[in-house]
Amino acid sequence: VQLQASGGGLVPPGGSLRLSCTFSEITSDYYHIAWFRQAPGKEREGVAMINGRDGSTKYAGSVKGRFTISRDNSKSTVHLQIHDLNLEDTAVYYCATRYGRLALSATLSPTQYNYWGQGTLVTVSS
């Protein structure tokens, strides 16, 4: 599976941004697609996940209410809509996927994903 993230850029605090992750054919009914981010000097963290089978979602507590993950199956794309950006959101954002069932508690763990796209940089600055 190949994934490509796009949509990053420079945004002022309080602004909004939509990231997109385009993926090649996924050959399983059971898969998850997630967005992760990595700020300078920090570990990669999961921020949002969507279940490819039933469309259920999960968010990290730090972004809940501001981030929305969605999918467009016709375009093989997953979006991450981000509102009310703050300085702590500055990071390289990655999308990733994995096949198979996964416990909900593990769906934001980077170690559970084995297909990764390149990152897209989001910089929040005034």
C-alpha contacts under 8 A as a table, 3 or more apart, distances in Angstrom:
res1	aa1	res2	aa2	distance
1	V	23	F	6.91
1	V	24	S	5.63
1	V	25	E	6.59
1	V	26	I	6.54
1	V	115	Y	6.48
2	Q	23	F	5.54
2	Q	24	S	5.32
2	Q	115	Y	7.13
2	Q	116	W	7.38
2	Q	117	G	6.75
3	L	21	C	6.43
3	L	22	T	5.57
3	L	23	F	4.29
3	L	24	S	6.53
3	L	95	C	7.19
3	L	96	A	7.17
3	L	115	Y	7.59
3	L	116	W	6.32
3	L	117	G	4.49
3	L	118	Q	7.58
4	Q	21	C	5.39
4	Q	22	T	5.23
4	Q	23	F	6.42
4	Q	95	C	7.61
4	Q	117	G	4.93
4	Q	118	Q	6.16
5	A	19	L	7.07
5	A	20	S	5.59
5	A	21	C	4.35
5	A	22	T	6.52
5	A	93	Y	7.94
5	A	94	Y	6.58
5	A	95	C	6.38
5	A	117	G	6.16
5	A	118	Q	6.31
5	A	119	G	6.14
5	A	120	T	6.02
6	S	19	L	5.76
6	S	20	S	5.29
6	S	21	C	6.46
6	S	119	G	7.80
6	S	120	T	5.67
7	G	17	L	7.46
7	G	18	R	6.15
7	G	19	L	4.50
7	G	20	S	6.08
7	G	120	T	6.89
8	G	17	L	7.48
8	G	18	R	7.77
8	G	19	L	6.32
8	G	93	Y	7.98
8	G	120	T	5.18
8	G	121	L	5.06
8	G	122	V	4.78
8	G	123	T	7.81
9	G	120	T	7.99
9	G	121	L	6.18
9	G	122	V	5.01
9	G	123	T	6.07
10	L	122	V	6.17
10	L	123	T	4.75
10	L	124	V	5.88
10	L	125	S	6.94
11	V	15	G	5.99
11	V	16	S	7.30
11	V	17	L	7.64
11	V	85	L	7.77
11	V	122	V	7.55
11	V	123	T	6.17
11	V	124	V	4.89
11	V	125	S	6.20
11	V	126	S	7.69
12	P	15	G	5.49
12	P	85	L	7.53
12	P	124	V	5.39
12	P	125	S	4.98
12	P	126	S	4.92
13	P	84	D	6.93
13	P	85	L	5.33
13	P	86	N	4.97
13	P	87	L	6.63
13	P	124	V	5.87
13	P	125	S	6.16
13	P	126	S	6.41
14	G	83	H	7.10
14	G	84	D	4.09
14	G	85	L	4.83
14	G	86	N	6.24
15	G	83	H	6.26
15	G	84	D	5.36
15	G	85	L	5.41
16	S	81	Q	7.52
16	S	82	I	5.42
16	S	83	H	4.42
16	S	84	D	6.06
16	S	85	L	6.24
17	L	81	Q	6.05
17	L	82	I	5.21
17	L	83	H	6.71
18	R	79	H	6.65
18	R	80	L	5.56
18	R	81	Q	4.39
18	R	82	I	6.00
19	L	79	H	5.53
19	L	80	L	4.97
19	L	81	Q	6.38
19	L	82	I	7.95
20	S	77	T	6.58
20	S	78	V	5.78
20	S	79	H	4.44
20	S	80	L	6.34
21	C	77	T	5.38
21	C	78	V	5.07
21	C	79	H	6.18
21	C	95	C	6.30
22	T	75	K	7.69
22	T	76	S	5.79
22	T	77	T	4.38
22	T	78	V	6.53
23	F	26	I	7.84
23	F	76	S	5.69
23	F	77	T	6.25
24	S	76	S	7.02
25	E	76	S	7.72
28	S	31	Y	6.60
28	S	99	Y	6.65
28	S	100	G	7.70
29	D	52	G	7.14
29	D	53	R	5.78
30	Y	51	N	7.87
30	Y	52	G	6.39
30	Y	53	R	5.65
30	Y	99	Y	5.80
30	Y	100	G	4.89
30	Y	101	R	5.94
31	Y	51	N	6.32
31	Y	52	G	5.15
31	Y	53	R	6.74
31	Y	97	T	6.93
31	Y	98	R	5.56
31	Y	99	Y	4.27
31	Y	100	G	5.40
31	Y	101	R	6.84
32	H	49	M	6.85
32	H	50	I	5.85
32	H	51	N	4.66
32	H	52	G	5.33
32	H	97	T	5.49
32	H	98	R	5.65
32	H	99	Y	6.68
32	H	100	G	7.90
32	H	107	T	7.66
33	I	49	M	5.73
33	I	50	I	5.50
33	I	51	N	6.62
33	I	52	G	6.96
33	I	78	V	7.78
33	I	95	C	7.00
33	I	96	A	5.65
33	I	97	T	4.38
33	I	98	R	6.90
34	A	46	G	7.14
34	A	47	V	7.53
34	A	48	A	5.55
34	A	49	M	4.07
34	A	50	I	6.26
34	A	95	C	5.60
34	A	96	A	5.44
34	A	97	T	6.33
34	A	107	T	7.73
34	A	108	L	7.03
35	W	46	G	6.04
35	W	47	V	5.76
35	W	48	A	5.29
35	W	49	M	6.37
35	W	80	L	7.66
35	W	93	Y	6.81
35	W	94	Y	5.61
35	W	95	C	4.46
35	W	96	A	6.48
36	F	44	R	6.52
36	F	45	E	5.37
36	F	46	G	4.20
36	F	47	V	5.45
36	F	48	A	7.21
36	F	93	Y	5.63
36	F	94	Y	5.07
36	F	95	C	6.15
36	F	96	A	7.74
36	F	108	L	7.87
36	F	110	P	7.49
37	R	44	R	5.53
37	R	45	E	5.50
37	R	46	G	6.50
37	R	47	V	7.09
37	R	91	A	5.80
37	R	92	V	5.42
37	R	93	Y	4.24
37	R	94	Y	5.91
38	Q	42	K	6.25
38	Q	43	E	6.00
38	Q	44	R	4.38
38	Q	45	E	6.37
38	Q	91	A	5.18
38	Q	92	V	5.32
38	Q	93	Y	6.56
39	A	42	K	5.36
39	A	43	E	7.31
39	A	44	R	7.41
39	A	90	T	6.37
39	A	91	A	4.16
39	A	92	V	6.36
40	P	91	A	6.99
44	R	110	P	7.13
45	E	108	L	7.39
45	E	109	S	7.23
45	E	110	P	6.91
46	G	49	M	7.91
46	G	60	A	6.78
46	G	108	L	4.51
46	G	109	S	6.07
46	G	110	P	6.57
47	V	59	Y	5.55
47	V	60	A	4.85
47	V	62	S	7.94
47	V	63	V	6.73
47	V	108	L	6.74
48	A	57	T	7.16
48	A	58	K	5.63
48	A	59	Y	4.42
48	A	60	A	6.33
48	A	67	F	7.61
48	A	68	T	7.65
48	A	69	I	6.41
48	A	108	L	6.90
49	M	57	T	5.37
49	M	58	K	5.19
49	M	59	Y	6.54
49	M	69	I	6.94
49	M	107	T	6.67
49	M	108	L	6.66
50	I	55	G	5.77
50	I	56	S	5.65
50	I	57	T	4.44
50	I	58	K	6.71
50	I	69	I	6.75
50	I	70	S	7.16
50	I	71	R	7.92
51	N	54	D	5.82
51	N	55	G	4.85
51	N	56	S	5.22
51	N	57	T	6.27
52	G	55	G	5.63
52	G	56	S	7.97
57	T	69	I	7.32
58	K	104	L	7.94
58	K	107	T	7.80
58	K	108	L	7.95
59	Y	63	V	6.69
59	Y	64	K	5.69
59	Y	67	F	7.81
59	Y	108	L	7.96
60	A	63	V	5.66
60	A	64	K	6.15
60	A	108	L	7.65
61	G	64	K	5.27
63	V	66	R	5.48
63	V	67	F	5.69
64	K	67	F	6.06
65	G	68	T	7.61
66	R	82	I	5.79
66	R	83	H	5.02
66	R	84	D	6.43
66	R	85	L	7.99
67	F	80	L	6.60
67	F	81	Q	5.56
67	F	82	I	4.58
67	F	83	H	6.37
68	T	79	H	7.93
68	T	80	L	5.59
68	T	81	Q	5.05
68	T	82	I	6.59
69	I	78	V	7.06
69	I	79	H	5.63
69	I	80	L	4.58
69	I	81	Q	6.40
70	S	78	V	5.63
70	S	79	H	5.27
70	S	80	L	6.62
71	R	76	S	7.60
71	R	77	T	5.79
71	R	78	V	4.20
71	R	79	H	6.06
72	D	75	K	5.55
72	D	76	S	6.00
72	D	77	T	5.24
72	D	78	V	6.13
72	D	79	H	7.93
73	N	76	S	4.80
73	N	77	T	6.42
74	S	77	T	7.85
82	I	85	L	6.82
85	L	89	D	6.31
85	L	124	V	6.83
86	N	89	D	5.54
86	N	90	T	7.62
86	N	124	V	6.28
87	L	90	T	5.73
87	L	123	T	7.82
87	L	124	V	5.21
87	L	125	S	6.55
88	E	124	V	7.92
89	D	122	V	7.50
89	D	123	T	7.56
89	D	124	V	6.78
90	T	121	L	7.77
90	T	122	V	5.41
90	T	123	T	4.65
90	T	124	V	5.39
91	A	121	L	6.03
91	A	122	V	5.54
91	A	123	T	6.62
92	V	119	G	5.59
92	V	120	T	5.40
92	V	121	L	4.28
92	V	122	V	6.02
93	Y	119	G	5.22
93	Y	120	T	5.23
93	Y	121	L	6.11
93	Y	122	V	7.02
94	Y	116	W	7.17
94	Y	117	G	6.19
94	Y	118	Q	6.31
94	Y	119	G	4.55
94	Y	120	T	6.58
95	C	116	W	6.10
95	C	117	G	5.68
95	C	118	Q	7.77
95	C	119	G	7.47
96	A	113	Y	6.23
96	A	114	N	7.26
96	A	115	Y	5.41
96	A	116	W	4.35
96	A	117	G	6.16
97	T	113	Y	5.64
97	T	114	N	6.63
97	T	115	Y	5.29
97	T	116	W	6.67
98	R	112	Q	7.28
98	R	113	Y	5.02
98	R	114	N	5.82
98	R	115	Y	6.30
102	L	106	A	6.71
102	L	107	T	6.60
103	A	106	A	5.46
103	A	107	T	6.64
104	L	107	T	5.31
105	S	108	L	7.45
106	A	109	S	5.42
106	A	112	Q	7.21
107	T	112	Q	7.21
109	S	112	Q	5.71
109	S	113	Y	7.64
110	P	113	Y	5.71
111	T	114	N	7.61
113	Y	116	W	7.51
